[in-house]
């Protein structure tokens, strides 16, 4: 079987974009369409929190709130994870956050998201999560790297991925499992083994890797004209939803 582009549950094809194309989509959205990075990040984080709600719904209790650990990098992917942490906190879940860098070293939109959390009384963990930290939570959100992987994960990110994989805890990755390369699906080092992956805007070829688990796609507010200006054309597929489950479309080789 040859793997063709991704599709919706009703088999409508969804185009894929590699890392270079996605960078250009982001650039055009910001520079030509004046779409703010914080706007897109907010949509990503809210949709990630929504997918987490679905996973946690069966055990939801205000008497004994479920616990979520958010692993966040210092870039846009990490900012989306921190935004999701805020939405989960707002809805009554207990949220822990762990950063790959000291909190004071964050800059840009990720720093803004962290500042909101800190003002809400949610300080990030001072150290890399331990085995006991993973054991104490019901779900982990992986927002460490995203599509901007540059070589194998190192330092705190590597240790967090190793701890997460060893824990066996359910995990939802944002955009791509951390450690997975977006364009070719290669894993130059350790890689998160996700139960679910929420891709942003359009799926990336690397999502065909088995470590991605069940696939979902999130609308982050990018107008279709952004894609059209780059020669990426498709019929609207989100309908009234902000998050769609995706299929891998296959056809038999002749």
Order of alpha helices (4+ residues) and beta strands (2+ residues): beta-beta-alpha-alpha-beta-alpha-beta-alpha-alpha-beta-alpha-beta-beta-beta-alpha-beta-beta
